[in-house]
């Protein structure tokens, strides 16, 4: 299995922290052959100190059903979002050979309302978790399904050391709301202090527990907007 230092996990953590997000990437016990009881207990302990309404869950491979087990037992407020990468919600080949206790007794109809929104990301040629499993799960969770072409199980062994689709699914919603409101300096002529206050006020109002540095967030938005415009004009920047 995996550790927080493998695949696209360090890249995603770096990108999110660079945008002002707080990131927790727990090391799971017995990663060589995970046990459901231990993994679920560890994740529940991590989640116990967080506000669900300000928490985005990201899981890869066996981390996906681990998250689903926790959500199935969850009785509090809805989680803000869940991003399920190369995941599954029913038994797959070789499952019992790589882990212990994952009986896949999951009621997705009961789990679905535990999150405000869902995104599933799956490669069309995943050799371990068939693409059909990702599509089946996405349909039952009402999730957006993002298809990665030819990228296998989305691990570093197939070159997946970055996963922009996961980053975009996390940051895109809030950034798009700001874009729609025109919170970009060159478009609305705002002074820097005014723009930062606008961002800070919006985040506090809509996601009061979310810790985002307005300056870092604004900078990333402006850079992304400039890249978008450059791609249309063919311009490059040093």
N, C-alpha and C positions, 0 to 999 in steps of 0.2 A: 504494500500500500504506500501511502505518501506521508511526507512531513511538511510543515509550513515553509520549508526552504526549497521545495521542489516545484517543477513545472512552471506555471504562470502565476503561482501564488505570491512570490516575492514582488513580482512586477505589479500586480494588482494592488498589493498593500502600499507600495511606493507611490503609485499613481493616486490612490485615494488620499493618502496622507498629504500628498502635495496639493490636494484640493481642500484640505482642512478637515477631512473626515477622521474620526477616531476609529482605529481598526484593531480588532482582537482576532488573532490567528492561533487558536489553541493547539498544542501538541497532544495528539490523542494517544492513549495507552495501547501497548501491544499492536503497533502498526503493521507488524509482519503478518499476523493473523488476528484481525480485530474480533472482539467479543461484543455483541450487541449490548449486553447489560452494562459493560464498562463504558462503552462509547456514549450511550444515551445518558448515563449518569454524569459523565464528564461534561457533555454539552448542556445538560440541564443546570449544572452548577455554574457554568459560565453565563448562561442566560438569566439566571436568578437575580443578578445584580443590574440588569438592563431594563430600560423602558421599552416594551414591545412596540409602542407607537413610533419610536424613533430608531428602531433596529432593523437593519437589512441583513437577511441570512443568505450566505453563499455556500453552496456545497458542491463537491465534485465526487463522482463515482459513488462509493459506499457512504460518503458523507451525505448524499441526498436522502436515502432512506433513514439515516440517523436523524436528520432534521425532521423528516416526516413523522417518525415515532414521537419525537418531542412535541411537535405540533398537535398530534393526535391526543396527547395527554394535557395539552395546554388549555386552561380555562379562563385566562385573563383577556386583556385587550388584544386587538388584532396587531400582528406584526406589520411593519410598514411595507416590506417586500421580501420575496424569496427568489433567489436566482439558482436554478438547478442545472448543473453542468454535467453532461455525460451520465445522467442519473437514471434511476429505474424505481418502480414501485410495486413490482411483482417479481416472482422468482425467475432467475436467468440461469443459463448453463454455467456450471462450475461454481456457483455461489457458495455451496456448502464446503467446497474445498479451500476457499480463500478466507472464510470468516466463520464465526460461531454464533448461532442463535438468531440469525436474521430470517425469521419465519415469514416475513413479508405480509403479516396480517395488518394491512393498512386499509382504512376506510377513507378513500380520497374525497368522497362527498362530505364527510365530516371534517376533513382537514382543510378543504378548499377555503371556507370562510375564515380561517385563522390568520390569513394574510390579506392585506389590502390589494396586492397585485402579485403576479407570478410571471417569471420568465424561465423558459427551458432552452438550454443551448445544447445541441447535439450534432455530432459529425455524421455525415451520411454513410461513412464506411467504418464506423466504430467496430473493432473486432471483438470487443468484450461485452459491450452492452448494445445489442442491436438497435439500429435507428428506430425501428418500429416501437420499441419500448419507450423511447423518449417522446415520440409522437403520441402514443397512447396515454402517457402520463400528462402531457401538456393539454390534451383534449379534455381530460377529466378534471384538471385543475383550472381550466379556463385561462391557461397561460399563453403568452406570446411564445411562439416557437422560432428560434433562430437556428438555421441550418449552417453548419460549418462544412465546407466542401473538402473532402479528402484529408481530414486532419486526425483521423483515427480516434483514439480515446482522449484526445486533447491533453497529452502529456509531453514532457520535454523530449521523450524518446522519438516523437514525431515532429519535433521542432516547435511545439506549442509552449514557448517561454513567455509569450504575450497573448492576451485574450481581449482585444478591444471590444468585442461584443459584450463581454461581461461588464467591463468598465462603463460602456455606453448605457447598458440597461440600468445601472445603478445611478449614474449621474445625470442621464439624459432628461429625466422628468423635471427635476428642479431647474436645470439649466434652460430647458425649453420654456418654462414658465417665465423666467427672467427675460429670455429673448423676445417672447411675445409682448412683454411689458416695455421692451425697448431699453432695458437697463444696460446699455453700452455707451461709453463716453462719447464716441464720435457721432452716434445717432441722435442722442437726446441733448447733447451739449451740457451734460451734468458735470459739475466739479467733482474731483476725486472724493472729497469728504461727503458730498451729497450722495454719490453712487454707493459708497461703502455703507452709509447709514440706511439707504434703501434696501440693500441686501440684508444687512443685519436685522432690520425691522421685519422684513418678510420672513426670514428664517425663524425668528423668535415667535412670530405670530402663527406660522403654519406648522413648525416643528420645534417647539420650545426647548426640547432636550438635546437637539442635534448640535454638536459642537463643530462649527465651520468657521474658519478664519475668513472674514469678508475680503481681505486684500488678496489672499491666495486664490479664493474662489473667483473674484473679479478678473484677476490676471489670467486664469485658465480660460475663462469665458471669452475674453478679448482675443487671446491667442487662437482659440478655436475658430472664432468668427473670422479672423484675418486669414487663417488657413483655408477656410471655406471659400472666402472670396478669391484668394489666390488661385485655388484650384479651378475656379471658373474662368479666370483671366489667363491662366498659364504662367503667372508670375512666381518666381522663387525668391526666397529670402535667405540671406547668409546666416 
